[in-house]
């Protein structure tokens, strides 16, 4: 009976051990948050610095993503505009367009006849008086050509081949500026990651220095805990939760700053898009990006506080 009772007691102790462990960590997290709230001004300043440091790369990432989204909406722009000779009429241009549509490297060919071009110029405004003085239509027919492959080298070869046509006058590659913009955006995105790494290191130092000052303010409490037999993990725990709270609140602050920035920019962006006859709504941080910002901030807070506590423990107990 005694042996059976001992086994039951040991089994009960094993079942309650996770609950005790969880209760201790919840109490440490709650105490760390309450301690931060008891000093609202220093806590708010630290959270604000962390939030601003993380909001800068996050805002650049969001703006770069919106520019990439805007560029993807411009992919339907004709890669090559082929202007035909002045003497080529619309019927001949239509025949040429049909012949070019049969080429496998071309996805589509759109004809803009001389009369259609003149009508579109009149609709732009400001040219009515100039065109009324002309007896003949000075505008040539135009073929908007959409190749399947938009690599710069392929576009150059296609443009040279099109210029060999007897009806062709000159060609303009409309997608080169778009490809240059994509290259600039790719470079900007790489710069955003480098910028985020540098500011993340700054957040690490901020949290580490803040926890170091808190350790100095609680030096007597730590010595008392060590005298009564507290383990290093027990001493470390409240400071780790303090660093985690700094990171969590700083990450949420960064998200709020980015959201505020986008709300301030949405009005001017919408008005600019309306001038081009389009509509565009800025996209904010998606779920994955938000998780990376907040989770990365918490990880930086934990790492900074861990470094500060370990440095203190090693100094207090040199090997």
C-alpha positions as CSV (number, residue, x, y, z in Angstrom):
1,X,0.0,0.0,0.0
2,X,2.8,2.4,0.9
3,X,4.6,1.6,-2.3
4,X,1.4,2.1,-4.3
5,X,0.7,5.4,-2.6
6,X,4.2,6.6,-3.3
7,X,3.7,5.8,-7.0
8,X,0.4,7.7,-7.1
9,X,2.0,10.6,-5.4
10,X,5.0,10.6,-7.9
11,X,2.6,10.3,-10.8
12,X,0.5,13.2,-9.5
13,X,3.7,15.3,-9.1
14,X,4.7,14.6,-12.7
15,X,1.3,15.6,-14.0
16,X,1.3,18.9,-12.0
17,X,4.9,19.8,-12.9
18,X,4.0,21.3,-16.3
19,X,1.2,23.3,-14.7
20,X,3.5,24.6,-12.1
21,X,6.1,25.5,-14.7
22,X,3.4,27.3,-16.8
23,X,2.1,29.2,-13.8
24,X,5.6,30.4,-12.9
25,X,6.2,31.7,-16.4
26,X,2.8,33.4,-16.5
27,X,3.5,35.0,-13.2
28,X,6.9,36.2,-14.4
29,X,5.5,37.6,-17.6
30,X,2.7,39.4,-15.6
31,X,5.2,40.8,-13.1
32,X,7.5,42.0,-15.8
33,X,4.7,43.8,-17.6
34,X,3.5,45.4,-14.3
35,X,7.1,46.6,-13.6
36,X,7.2,48.2,-17.0
37,X,3.9,49.9,-16.4
38,X,5.1,51.4,-13.1
39,X,7.6,53.5,-15.1
40,X,5.5,54.6,-18.0
41,X,7.7,57.4,-19.3
42,X,11.0,55.5,-19.7
43,X,9.0,52.5,-21.0
44,X,7.2,54.6,-23.5
45,X,10.4,56.2,-24.7
46,X,12.1,52.8,-25.1
47,X,9.1,51.4,-27.0
48,X,8.9,54.5,-29.2
49,X,12.6,54.2,-30.2
50,X,12.1,50.5,-31.0
51,X,8.9,51.2,-32.9
52,X,10.5,53.9,-35.0
53,X,13.6,51.8,-35.7
54,X,11.5,49.0,-37.0
55,X,8.9,51.2,-38.7
56,X,11.6,52.7,-41.0
57,X,12.5,49.5,-42.9
58,X,9.0,48.2,-42.7
59,X,7.7,51.3,-44.3
60,X,10.3,51.1,-47.0
61,X,9.4,47.5,-47.6
62,X,5.7,48.3,-47.9
63,X,6.3,51.2,-50.3
64,X,8.6,49.1,-52.4
65,X,6.0,46.4,-52.5
66,X,3.4,48.9,-53.6
67,X,5.6,50.1,-56.4
68,X,6.2,46.5,-57.5
69,X,2.4,46.0,-57.5
70,X,2.0,49.2,-59.5
71,X,4.6,48.0,-62.0
72,X,2.9,44.7,-62.4
73,X,-0.2,46.5,-63.5
74,X,1.8,48.2,-66.3
75,X,2.9,44.9,-67.8
76,X,0.2,45.3,-70.5
77,X,2.1,48.3,-72.0
78,X,3.2,47.5,-75.5
79,X,6.9,46.5,-75.5
80,X,7.5,48.0,-79.0
81,X,5.7,50.7,-80.9
82,X,6.4,50.4,-84.6
83,X,5.7,53.7,-86.5
84,X,5.0,53.1,-90.2
85,X,6.0,55.3,-93.1
86,X,3.8,58.3,-93.8
87,X,2.7,56.9,-97.2
88,X,1.4,53.7,-95.7
89,X,-2.4,53.8,-95.5
90,X,-4.6,52.1,-92.9
91,X,-5.5,49.2,-95.3
92,X,-1.8,48.4,-95.9
93,X,-1.1,48.7,-92.1
94,X,-4.0,46.3,-91.4
95,X,-2.5,43.8,-93.8
96,X,0.9,44.1,-92.2
97,X,-0.7,43.7,-88.7
98,X,-2.4,40.4,-89.8
99,X,0.9,39.2,-91.2
100,X,2.8,40.0,-88.0
101,X,0.2,38.2,-85.8
102,X,1.2,35.0,-87.5
103,X,4.7,35.2,-86.1
104,X,5.1,32.9,-83.1
105,X,7.3,35.2,-81.0
106,X,4.5,37.9,-80.9
107,X,1.7,37.6,-78.5
108,X,-0.5,40.3,-79.9
109,X,-0.4,43.2,-82.5
110,X,-2.7,46.1,-82.2
111,X,-3.2,48.6,-85.0
112,X,-3.7,52.3,-84.4
113,X,-4.7,53.8,-87.8
114,X,-4.0,57.3,-88.9
115,X,-7.5,58.5,-88.3
116,X,-7.7,56.9,-84.9
117,X,-4.4,58.4,-83.9
118,X,-5.6,61.9,-85.1
119,X,-8.8,61.4,-83.1
120,X,-6.9,60.4,-79.9
121,X,-4.7,63.5,-80.3
122,X,-7.7,65.7,-80.5
123,X,-9.2,64.1,-77.4
124,X,-6.0,64.9,-75.4
125,X,-6.9,68.6,-75.6
126,X,-4.8,71.6,-76.5
127,X,-4.2,70.4,-80.1
128,X,-7.6,71.3,-81.6
129,X,-6.4,74.6,-83.2
130,X,-3.2,73.2,-84.5
131,X,-4.8,70.2,-86.2
132,X,-7.6,72.5,-87.7
133,X,-4.9,74.4,-89.6
134,X,-3.6,71.3,-91.3
135,X,-5.1,70.1,-94.6
136,X,-3.7,66.5,-94.3
137,X,-3.4,64.1,-91.4
138,X,0.3,64.3,-90.4
139,X,0.2,61.3,-88.1
140,X,1.4,57.8,-89.4
141,X,-0.2,54.5,-88.6
142,X,1.2,52.7,-85.6
143,X,1.5,49.0,-84.6
144,X,1.6,48.3,-80.9
145,X,3.5,45.0,-80.7
146,X,3.3,42.7,-77.6
147,X,6.2,40.1,-77.7
148,X,6.0,36.9,-75.7
149,X,9.6,37.4,-74.4
150,X,10.4,40.9,-73.0
151,X,14.1,40.4,-72.2
152,X,16.1,43.4,-73.3
153,X,18.3,41.4,-75.7
154,X,15.3,39.8,-77.4
155,X,13.5,43.1,-77.7
156,X,16.6,44.6,-79.4
157,X,16.7,41.8,-81.9
158,X,13.0,42.0,-82.6
159,X,13.1,45.8,-83.0
160,X,16.0,45.5,-85.5
161,X,14.0,42.8,-87.4
162,X,10.9,45.0,-87.5
163,X,12.8,48.0,-88.9
164,X,13.8,45.9,-91.9
165,X,10.2,45.8,-93.0
166,X,9.6,48.1,-96.0
167,X,6.6,49.7,-94.3
168,X,8.5,50.5,-91.1
169,X,9.8,54.0,-90.3
170,X,11.2,53.7,-86.8
171,X,10.5,51.7,-83.6
172,X,10.3,52.8,-80.0
173,X,10.8,50.3,-77.1
174,X,8.2,51.2,-74.5
175,X,9.2,48.6,-71.9
176,X,12.8,49.6,-71.4
177,X,12.0,52.2,-68.8
178,X,9.8,49.6,-67.0
179,X,12.6,47.1,-66.9
180,X,15.0,49.8,-65.5
181,X,12.4,50.5,-62.9
182,X,12.2,46.8,-62.0
183,X,15.9,46.8,-61.6
184,X,15.8,49.8,-59.4
185,X,13.1,48.2,-57.3
186,X,15.1,45.0,-56.9
187,X,18.1,47.1,-55.7
188,X,15.8,49.0,-53.3
189,X,14.5,45.8,-51.9
190,X,18.0,44.5,-51.2
191,X,18.8,47.8,-49.6
192,X,15.7,47.5,-47.4
193,X,17.0,44.2,-46.0
194,X,20.4,45.6,-45.3
195,X,18.8,48.6,-43.7
196,X,16.5,46.4,-41.6
197,X,19.6,44.3,-40.4
198,X,21.4,47.5,-39.3
199,X,18.4,48.9,-37.4
200,X,17.7,45.4,-36.0
201,X,21.2,45.5,-34.5
202,X,20.3,48.9,-33.1
203,X,17.2,47.5,-31.5
204,X,19.3,44.7,-30.0
205,X,21.6,47.3,-28.4
206,X,18.7,49.4,-27.2
207,X,17.0,46.5,-25.4
208,X,20.3,45.2,-24.1
209,X,21.3,48.6,-22.6
210,X,17.8,49.1,-21.1
211,X,17.9,45.6,-19.4
212,X,21.4,46.3,-18.2
213,X,20.2,49.5,-16.5
214,X,17.3,47.5,-14.9
215,X,19.7,44.9,-13.7
216,X,21.8,47.6,-12.0
217,X,18.7,49.0,-10.4
218,X,17.7,45.6,-9.1
219,X,21.2,44.5,-8.1
220,X,20.3,44.1,-4.4
221,X,17.3,42.0,-5.2
222,X,19.3,39.7,-7.5
223,X,22.0,39.2,-4.7
224,X,19.3,38.3,-2.2
225,X,17.8,35.8,-4.7
226,X,21.2,34.2,-5.2
227,X,21.8,34.0,-1.5
228,X,18.6,32.0,-0.9
229,X,19.6,29.6,-3.7
230,X,17.9,31.0,-6.8
231,X,19.2,29.4,-10.0
232,X,20.5,31.4,-12.9
233,X,17.4,30.5,-14.9
234,X,15.2,31.9,-12.1
235,X,17.2,35.2,-12.0
236,X,17.2,35.4,-15.8
237,X,13.5,34.8,-16.3
238,X,12.0,38.3,-15.4
239,X,14.5,40.1,-17.5
240,X,13.9,37.9,-20.5
241,X,10.1,38.6,-20.2
242,X,10.9,42.3,-19.9
243,X,12.9,42.2,-23.1
244,X,10.1,40.2,-24.8
245,X,7.5,42.8,-23.7
246,X,9.7,45.6,-25.1
247,X,10.0,43.8,-28.4
248,X,6.3,43.0,-28.6
249,X,5.1,46.5,-27.8
250,X,7.8,48.0,-30.1
251,X,6.8,45.7,-33.0
252,X,3.1,46.7,-32.5
253,X,4.2,50.3,-32.4
254,X,6.0,49.9,-35.7
255,X,2.9,48.4,-37.3
256,X,0.8,51.3,-36.1
257,X,3.3,53.8,-37.5
258,X,3.3,52.1,-40.9
259,X,-0.5,52.0,-40.9
260,X,-0.6,55.7,-40.1
261,X,1.9,56.5,-42.8
262,X,-0.1,54.6,-45.4
263,X,-3.3,56.3,-44.4
264,X,-1.6,59.7,-44.8
265,X,-0.3,58.8,-48.2
266,X,-3.5,57.2,-49.5
267,X,-5.2,60.5,-50.4
268,X,-2.4,62.0,-52.5
269,X,-1.8,58.6,-54.2
270,X,-5.5,58.3,-55.1
271,X,-5.6,61.8,-56.5
272,X,-2.5,61.1,-58.6
273,X,-3.9,57.8,-59.9
274,X,-7.2,59.6,-60.9
275,X,-5.1,62.0,-63.0
276,X,-4.1,59.0,-65.1
277,X,-7.6,57.6,-65.2
278,X,-6.8,54.8,-62.8
279,X,-7.4,53.8,-59.2
280,X,-4.8,52.5,-56.8
281,X,-5.0,51.6,-53.2
282,X,-1.9,51.2,-51.1
283,X,-1.4,47.8,-49.6
284,X,-0.2,47.6,-46.0
285,X,1.7,44.9,-44.2
286,X,0.3,41.5,-45.0
287,X,0.0,38.7,-42.3
288,X,3.5,37.3,-43.0
289,X,5.2,40.7,-43.0
290,X,3.4,41.6,-39.8
291,X,4.4,38.3,-38.2
292,X,8.0,39.0,-39.3
293,X,8.0,42.5,-37.8
294,X,6.4,41.6,-34.5
295,X,8.1,38.2,-34.1
296,X,11.5,39.6,-35.1
297,X,11.0,42.4,-32.6
298,X,10.2,40.0,-29.8
299,X,13.2,37.8,-30.8
300,X,15.5,40.9,-30.8
301,X,14.1,41.9,-27.3
302,X,14.8,38.4,-26.0
303,X,18.3,38.3,-27.5
304,X,19.2,41.7,-26.1
305,X,18.0,40.9,-22.6
306,X,19.7,37.5,-22.7
307,X,23.0,39.1,-23.6
308,X,22.7,41.7,-20.8
309,X,21.7,39.1,-18.2
310,X,24.4,36.6,-19.2
311,X,27.0,39.4,-19.0
312,X,25.9,40.3,-15.5
313,X,25.9,36.7,-14.4
314,X,29.3,36.0,-15.7
315,X,30.6,39.2,-14.1
316,X,29.0,38.2,-10.8
317,X,30.3,34.6,-10.9
318,X,33.5,34.6,-12.9
319,X,34.8,31.2,-13.9
